Amino acid sequence: MSQFDLPPISTLSGSTFFNYFRILKQGRITRKYYYKVFLTTLIVIASVPFHIWEWIFFKIKLAGFRFEKPPVFILGHWRSGTTLLHNMLCADPDAGYITTYQSVFTNNLASKWMFKTFMRMNTPESRPSDNIKLDVDFPQEDEFAFTNCNHNGYYNFFYFPHNYDSFYKRSIYHEGLTRREIKIWYKDYDTMLKKAITNTKGKRLIVKNPVNTARIKHLLKMYPDAKFLYIYRNPVTVYLSTQRFFQSLLPTLILQDTDNEFIDSMIFDVYKRIMDDYFEQKSLIPEKNLIELRYEDFEKDPVGKLKNIYDNLLNEDFESVKSYFTNYFDTIKGHKKNKYEIDAHIINKIKDEFGSYMKRYNYDVPNEVIIKN
């Protein structure tokens, strides 16, 4: 399995000083990762003056800031089509978003002239799991960014996977957090999004984060008029694609050893948690502010589905921006989906774990999966 070819520096290098050490205290670091932690620590310490400037710069810039339009939150488990939907919506010139640069160096936007060069030199051209192109200015999900400014972000599990259960409970349910920590959690998340839209100079913020699928009540508390797009996909494909994605990504991020067997069990568990939390909370969203989208339908007619989003969710003129979407779609027409050859017992395991979700959405084993006897 191919992996990201990254230098021995953690994505925590974009964290603030105190946040960084709070995260390191949450898990046991395996000895072979000490050098990575050492190099990352040097970057974090060297960044302290820039973080102070960041705080001053945005305290002034964001004073009295209000979103011009309600933000749009794209929900859905990893590998469900959230990236495709996010990238297409962000092709609209009025869209604001978290960039790949901000997803790591969220505390260095005021000094991006320096840190962006460093990141550009070390960013792969594409994701090895699906060959999606990468660039420091492309749209990106926000949980890495949030983890780098608040130690109760969920993506701490990428560093300490064996603690994923406690990270989920703290980040999703705020279990074990004090009132002050919860208040800071909301403030940090809101500030991060406001910085994102000022950074990209958009009018409507488009946020893509699989973790938010289970955080609807928190998002509505901050943004009661927010719009939501939930995209879902065949659970069999989602599991296999997530497995490939995590097996290629985790080795470049972890600070403690794990194995594929543990990763597989984690994927099964987290999928069910996220889906169940979504089903429990989606009724909180006003009907006019939610569209649910089947990935396979979106893949067949992306422009038509986007028109429906503009007409019935955003209430904006689609024809004036249609060309941006068709142009983007033309650039990805040659993209080939992954194929999978899977032993029958693995398919049976997936059906056992995800049977209720497959039945709910009328899914069976997809054509891209070849079952070996």
ChimeraX attribute file (.defattr): number of C-alpha atoms within 10 A of each C-alpha:
attribute: neighborCount
match mode: 1-to-1
recipient: residues
	/A:1	8
	/A:2	12
	/A:3	17
	/A:4	18
	/A:5	13
	/A:6	12
	/A:7	10
	/A:8	15
	/A:9	19
	/A:10	23
	/A:11	19
	/A:12	27
	/A:13	21
	/A:14	27
	/A:15	33
	/A:16	24
	/A:17	19
	/A:18	13
	/A:19	16
	/A:20	22
	/A:21	15
	/A:22	13
	/A:23	20
	/A:24	17
	/A:25	9
	/A:26	16
	/A:27	17
	/A:28	14
	/A:29	17
	/A:30	13
	/A:31	11
	/A:32	11
	/A:33	17
	/A:34	12
	/A:35	12
	/A:36	15
	/A:37	20
	/A:38	14
	/A:39	14
	/A:40	21
	/A:41	20
	/A:42	12
	/A:43	18
	/A:44	20
	/A:45	15
	/A:46	12
	/A:47	20
	/A:48	17
	/A:49	9
	/A:50	17
	/A:51	23
	/A:52	13
	/A:53	16
	/A:54	17
	/A:55	14
	/A:56	12
	/A:57	13
	/A:58	16
	/A:59	12
	/A:60	10
	/A:61	13
	/A:62	13
	/A:63	8
	/A:64	7
	/A:65	12
	/A:66	9
	/A:67	14
	/A:68	10
	/A:69	14
	/A:70	17
	/A:71	25
	/A:72	24
	/A:73	23
	/A:74	24
	/A:75	26
	/A:76	27
	/A:77	26
	/A:78	20
	/A:79	22
	/A:80	25
	/A:81	23
	/A:82	24
	/A:83	20
	/A:84	18
	/A:85	19
	/A:86	21
	/A:87	19
	/A:88	20
	/A:89	23
	/A:90	23
	/A:91	20
	/A:92	19
	/A:93	14
	/A:94	15
	/A:95	19
	/A:96	26
	/A:97	34
	/A:98	28
	/A:99	23
	/A:100	24
	/A:101	25
	/A:102	29
	/A:103	24
	/A:104	26
	/A:105	25
	/A:106	28
	/A:107	27
	/A:108	25
	/A:109	22
	/A:110	19
	/A:111	15
	/A:112	17
	/A:113	10
	/A:114	11
	/A:115	16
	/A:116	19
	/A:117	12
	/A:118	11
	/A:119	17
	/A:120	16
	/A:121	9
	/A:122	13
	/A:123	18
	/A:124	16
	/A:125	14
	/A:126	13
	/A:127	17
	/A:128	18
	/A:129	20
	/A:130	15
	/A:131	13
	/A:132	14
	/A:133	12
	/A:134	16
	/A:135	16
	/A:136	21
	/A:137	15
	/A:138	14
	/A:139	27
	/A:140	26
	/A:141	23
	/A:142	27
	/A:143	22
	/A:144	26
	/A:145	29
	/A:146	27
	/A:147	27
	/A:148	28
	/A:149	27
	/A:150	25
	/A:151	25
	/A:152	25
	/A:153	23
	/A:154	22
	/A:155	22
	/A:156	27
	/A:157	21
	/A:158	21
	/A:159	26
	/A:160	24
	/A:161	23
	/A:162	18
	/A:163	15
	/A:164	18
	/A:165	14
	/A:166	16
	/A:167	23
	/A:168	23
	/A:169	15
	/A:170	18
	/A:171	24
	/A:172	22
	/A:173	14
	/A:174	17
	/A:175	13
	/A:176	12
	/A:177	15
	/A:178	10
	/A:179	10
	/A:180	8
	/A:181	15
	/A:182	17
	/A:183	11
	/A:184	14
	/A:185	20
	/A:186	15
	/A:187	13
	/A:188	16
	/A:189	20
	/A:190	16
	/A:191	16
	/A:192	19
	/A:193	22
	/A:194	21
	/A:195	22
	/A:196	24
	/A:197	21
	/A:198	18
	/A:199	16
	/A:200	18
	/A:201	15
	/A:202	19
	/A:203	18
	/A:204	21
	/A:205	26
	/A:206	28
	/A:207	26
	/A:208	26
	/A:209	20
	/A:210	23
	/A:211	23
	/A:212	22
	/A:213	28
	/A:214	26
	/A:215	19
	/A:216	22
	/A:217	19
	/A:218	15
	/A:219	19
	/A:220	14
	/A:221	11
	/A:222	13
	/A:223	15
	/A:224	16
	/A:225	16
	/A:226	18
	/A:227	23
	/A:228	26
	/A:229	23
	/A:230	22
	/A:231	21
	/A:232	22
	/A:233	22
	/A:234	21
	/A:235	25
	/A:236	20
	/A:237	21
	/A:238	19
	/A:239	21
	/A:240	22
	/A:241	20
	/A:242	21
	/A:243	20
	/A:244	18
	/A:245	20
	/A:246	20
	/A:247	19
	/A:248	19
	/A:249	19
	/A:250	20
	/A:251	17
	/A:252	20
	/A:253	23
	/A:254	19
	/A:255	25
	/A:256	18
	/A:257	17
	/A:258	15
	/A:259	10
	/A:260	11
	/A:261	8
	/A:262	11
	/A:263	18
	/A:264	16
	/A:265	10
	/A:266	16
	/A:267	17
	/A:268	16
	/A:269	13
	/A:270	16
	/A:271	19
	/A:272	15
	/A:273	13
	/A:274	21
	/A:275	16
	/A:276	14
	/A:277	16
	/A:278	20
	/A:279	11
	/A:280	12
	/A:281	14
	/A:282	18
	/A:283	11
	/A:284	11
	/A:285	17
	/A:286	13
	/A:287	12
	/A:288	11
	/A:289	16
	/A:290	20
	/A:291	16
	/A:292	13
	/A:293	17
	/A:294	16
	/A:295	20
	/A:296	15
	/A:297	12
	/A:298	17
	/A:299	13
	/A:300	10
	/A:301	11
	/A:302	19
	/A:303	18
	/A:304	12
	/A:305	16
	/A:306	19
	/A:307	18
	/A:308	15
	/A:309	20
	/A:310	16
	/A:311	13
	/A:312	14
	/A:313	19
	/A:314	20
	/A:315	10
	/A:316	13
	/A:317	11
	/A:318	18
	/A:319	10
	/A:320	9
	/A:321	16
	/A:322	16
	/A:323	14
	/A:324	16
	/A:325	19
	/A:326	14
	/A:327	12
	/A:328	16
	/A:329	17
	/A:330	9
	/A:331	9
	/A:332	12
	/A:333	8
	/A:334	8
	/A:335	10
	/A:336	10
	/A:337	9
	/A:338	14
	/A:339	13
	/A:340	14
	/A:341	10
	/A:342	14
	/A:343	12
	/A:344	13
	/A:345	12
	/A:346	13
	/A:347	18
	/A:348	12
	/A:349	12
	/A:350	19
	/A:351	18
	/A:352	10
	/A:353	16
	/A:354	19
	/A:355	16
	/A:356	11
	/A:357	16
	/A:358	18
	/A:359	11
	/A:360	9
	/A:361	13
	/A:362	9
	/A:363	14
	/A:364	13
	/A:365	16
	/A:366	11
	/A:367	10
	/A:368	12
	/A:369	16
	/A:370	15
	/A:371	15
	/A:372	11
	/A:373	7
